[in-house]
């Protein structure tokens, strides 16, 4: 969860509206309508799975595994 907390905190710092995660890519933030790479390493399959599992329950993760896509909101207490 530490990596996701760092990513989410940076997202807030950037004033981003969305976070995009994809295997083999760096996390990307949507800032003023444009996607920008964030200063984090590329996500391999294992790290991406760890990130998602730290944020969503089993049913939502199953949805992601079935469709390859997941859209959700998350609250980081005390931050956003």
Secondary structure, 3 states (H helix, E strand, C coil): CHHHHHHHHHHHHHCCCEEECCCCCCCEEEECCEEEECCCCCCCHHHHHHHHHHHCCHHHHHHHHHHCCCCCCCCCCCCC
